[in-house]
Amino acid sequence: MHILFVADPLESFKIYKDTTFSMMREAQRRGHTVAACQPLHLVWQRGGVVQALVQSIRLTGQADAWFEVTATATQALHGFDAIIMRKDPPFDSEFFYATHLLEQAEREGARVFNSPRALRDHPEKLAIMEFPQHIGATLVTRDPQAVRAFHAEHRDIILKPLDGMGGTGIFRVKDDGLNLGAIIETLNAEGTQTIMVQKFLPAIEFGDKRVLVIGGKPVPYCLARIPQGGEVRGNLAAGGKGVAQPLSDADRAIAEALGPILAARGLLLVGLDVIGDSLTESNVTRPT
């Protein structure tokens, strides 16, 4: 198979932890050829098909110069056996436009994973609201008074932007309400930005678990990202400690409930975030 990865610049990969690199390495090990491009290299001209300036690469097995470019050419996307969309969030306007170009490539015969339309229809934080039986108390709003009422009811809450990643912009407000007003102003930009508010889950001390679902089925182990040094965030990018562990019964139940639904929508690879027995996010843009 000839596989194209649409991703960030290869030079930016931290290969000791980058799962796109791991996918490329395994694809090459199995005898497939690997190519890469960035979303900015996608082109669609009137009367033509979607193309991209593509680098064919060979992984060297070295830690520093981990790849070499064997050829560079403009190629039609439908000529690849599979296209793997692995661009990092945020899901901004350029990401949005890239999904439209990839969807056009699908109409021309390309096979794209995850489905471009499904990526647009599945905002990673907001999507959990479809499954209320698996989530804790959660509010999505841009109304400051609604946030204050939620805090008055639950007393210990987490506030976060809908478009954040890697733990950025996450705040905890305890019973005393210290700085709640300032945090609301910061996150919702004086009522112009919608935010998510969730009841604080004490089980975070045991980790924010990333449960991978591939083709609708859960991987039997997850990565528990455990907060360090007084942090409330377990994200590895925020200094969390990663610990591999078997799925709990609750982890498996959530993954088995959501997996077939998401797979039917074209989401081949999904990363569910679970704290305790509550789903907190559903990652589809570049789950690891």
C-alpha positions in Angstrom: 0.0 0.0 0.0 1.0 3.6 -0.6 0.0 5.7 2.4 -0.1 9.4 2.7 0.1 11.2 6.1 -1.3 14.7 6.2 0.5 16.1 9.2 2.6 18.8 10.8 6.1 19.4 9.4 8.2 16.2 9.8 11.0 18.2 11.3 8.7 19.1 14.3 8.1 15.5 15.3 9.2 14.4 18.8 9.7 10.8 17.7 10.2 9.5 21.3 6.5 10.1 21.9 4.9 10.9 18.5 2.3 8.3 17.5 2.2 9.5 13.9 5.9 8.5 13.7 5.0 5.2 15.2 2.3 4.6 12.6 4.8 5.5 9.8 7.4 3.2 11.3 5.0 0.2 11.5 3.7 0.9 8.0 7.2 0.8 6.6 8.0 -2.3 8.6 5.0 -4.1 7.0 6.3 -3.2 3.5 4.1 -0.2 2.8 5.5 3.0 1.2 5.1 6.2 3.2 4.6 9.7 2.0 3.8 13.0 3.8 2.4 16.5 3.2 1.1 19.4 5.3 -2.4 20.8 4.9 -0.9 23.9 3.3 0.3 21.7 0.4 -3.3 20.7 -0.6 -4.4 22.2 -3.9 -7.7 22.0 -5.9 -7.9 23.8 -9.2 -11.0 24.3 -11.3 -11.7 21.3 -13.4 -9.1 19.2 -11.7 -8.8 16.8 -8.8 -7.4 17.5 -5.3 -3.6 17.3 -5.3 -0.8 17.9 -2.9 3.0 18.5 -3.0 4.0 15.2 -1.5 7.3 14.0 0.0 8.0 10.3 -0.4 10.1 9.3 2.6 12.1 6.5 4.1 12.5 6.1 7.8 16.2 5.6 8.7 16.0 4.1 12.2 18.1 6.9 13.5 17.1 9.2 16.4 18.1 12.5 14.8 17.9 12.3 11.0 14.9 10.0 11.4 13.7 10.3 7.8 15.1 10.9 4.3 13.1 12.3 1.4 13.4 10.0 -1.6 11.2 12.0 -4.0 9.1 15.2 -4.1 6.2 15.5 -6.5 2.7 16.9 -7.0 0.3 13.9 -6.8 -3.5 13.4 -6.9 -4.8 12.3 -3.5 -7.0 9.6 -5.0 -3.8 7.8 -6.2 -3.0 6.8 -2.7 -4.3 3.6 -1.1 -5.0 5.4 2.2 -4.7 9.0 3.5 -4.3 9.5 7.3 -5.2 12.9 8.6 -2.9 13.6 11.5 -2.7 17.3 11.8 -2.5 18.6 15.3 -5.3 20.8 16.7 -6.5 23.5 17.1 -9.4 22.9 14.8 -9.2 26.4 13.3 -10.4 27.8 9.9 -7.4 26.2 8.1 -8.1 22.8 9.5 -11.8 23.3 8.5 -10.8 24.1 4.9 -8.5 21.1 4.8 -11.3 18.8 5.7 -13.3 20.1 2.8 -10.5 19.5 0.4 -10.0 16.0 1.8 -13.8 15.4 1.5 -13.6 16.3 -2.2 -10.7 13.9 -2.6 -13.0 11.2 -1.1 -15.6 12.0 -3.8 -12.8 11.4 -6.3 -12.1 8.0 -4.9 -9.6 8.6 -2.0 -9.9 6.8 1.3 -9.4 9.2 4.2 -9.1 8.4 7.9 -10.6 9.8 10.0 -13.5 10.9 7.8 -13.2 14.6 7.0 -16.9 15.2 7.5 -16.8 13.3 10.8 -13.9 15.5 11.9 -16.0 18.6 11.3 -19.1 17.1 12.9 -17.3 15.9 16.1 -15.9 18.8 18.1 -13.8 17.0 20.7 -15.0 18.5 23.9 -18.6 19.3 22.9 -19.2 15.8 21.4 -19.5 14.1 24.8 -22.8 15.9 25.4 -24.4 13.3 23.0 -23.7 10.7 25.6 -25.1 12.1 28.9 -25.2 8.6 30.6 -21.4 8.5 30.5 -20.4 12.0 31.6 -20.5 13.9 34.9 -22.3 17.2 35.5 -21.4 19.4 32.5 -22.5 22.8 31.2 -21.7 24.4 27.8 -22.5 28.1 27.7 -21.2 31.6 27.2 -23.5 33.1 29.8 -21.5 34.2 32.9 -24.6 33.9 35.1 -25.1 30.3 34.0 -21.5 29.5 35.0 -22.0 31.1 38.4 -25.2 29.1 39.0 -23.3 25.9 38.0 -20.6 26.7 40.5 -23.2 27.5 43.2 -24.7 24.1 42.7 -21.5 22.0 42.4 -19.1 24.1 44.4 -15.9 22.6 42.9 -15.7 23.0 39.1 -13.4 22.9 36.1 -13.6 25.5 33.4 -12.0 25.2 29.9 -12.2 26.5 26.4 -13.9 24.4 23.7 -10.9 24.7 21.4 -8.0 24.1 23.8 -5.6 21.2 23.6 -2.8 19.7 25.8 -4.5 21.1 29.0 -4.2 24.7 27.9 -6.7 27.2 29.4 -8.0 24.8 32.1 -8.9 26.3 35.5 -10.2 24.8 38.7 -12.5 26.9 41.0 -13.1 25.5 44.5 -15.9 26.2 47.0 -14.7 29.7 47.8 -15.2 30.9 44.2 -11.8 32.6 44.3 -11.1 34.4 40.9 -14.2 32.9 39.3 -15.2 36.2 37.8 -11.7 36.8 36.3 -11.6 33.3 34.9 -15.0 33.6 33.3 -13.9 36.9 31.7 -10.6 35.3 30.5 -12.2 32.2 28.9 -15.4 33.6 27.5 -14.0 37.0 26.4 -16.8 39.0 27.8 -19.6 36.7 26.6 -18.2 36.2 23.0 -16.7 32.7 23.5 -18.6 29.5 24.5 -16.9 27.5 27.2 -17.3 24.1 29.0 -17.8 23.8 32.7 -17.6 20.5 34.5 -18.0 19.3 38.1 -14.5 18.5 39.4 -13.8 14.8 39.6 -11.6 13.8 42.5 -10.6 10.6 40.7 -8.2 12.8 38.6 -5.6 11.9 41.3 -5.5 8.4 39.8 -5.1 9.8 36.2 -6.9 11.2 33.2 -7.1 8.0 31.2 -6.7 8.0 27.4 -8.6 5.0 26.1 -8.0 4.2 22.4 -10.7 2.9 20.2 -9.7 1.5 16.8 -12.3 0.4 14.3 -15.0 0.6 17.0 -13.2 -1.7 19.4 -11.2 -0.6 22.5 -7.5 -1.3 22.9 -7.2 -3.4 26.2 -4.7 -1.0 27.8 -5.0 2.8 28.4 -2.5 5.5 29.4 -3.3 7.1 32.7 -1.9 10.6 32.8 -1.4 11.5 36.4 -1.1 15.1 37.6 2.2 16.1 39.2 3.3 18.7 41.7 -0.1 20.1 42.7 -1.4 20.4 39.1 -5.0 19.6 38.4 -4.1 18.7 34.8 -2.8 15.2 33.9 -1.9 16.1 30.3 1.6 15.0 29.4 2.1 18.4 27.8 1.3 20.0 31.2 3.8 17.7 33.1 1.6 14.7 33.8 3.2 11.3 34.4 2.1 8.6 32.0 1.3 5.1 33.3 0.1 2.3 31.1 -2.6 0.1 32.7 -5.4 -2.3 31.8 -8.9 -0.9 31.1 -11.2 -0.8 34.1 -14.7 -2.2 33.7 -16.0 1.4 33.4 -13.4 2.3 30.8 -14.4 -0.7 28.7 -18.1 -0.1 29.0 -17.8 3.5 27.8 -15.5 2.4 24.9 -17.8 -0.4 23.9 -20.8 1.8 24.0 -19.3 4.7 21.9 -17.0 2.7 19.6 -19.5 1.2 17.1 -21.4 4.5 16.9 -18.3 6.6 16.1 -16.9 3.9 13.8 -20.1 4.0 11.8 -19.6 7.7 11.3 -16.1 7.2 9.8 -14.0 7.7 12.9 -11.5 4.9 12.7 -9.2 6.1 15.5 -10.7 7.7 18.6 -9.1 8.7 21.9 -11.6 8.8 24.8 -10.6 10.7 28.0 -12.0 9.1 31.1 -11.6 10.3 34.7 -12.8 7.7 37.2 -15.9 6.3 35.4 -16.8 9.6 33.6 -16.1 10.5 30.0 -14.6 14.0 29.7 -13.5 14.3 26.1 -13.6 12.4 22.8 -10.5 13.1 20.7 -10.6 12.5 16.9 -8.3 15.0 15.2 -5.0 13.4 16.3 -5.7 10.9 19.1 -2.7 9.3 20.7 
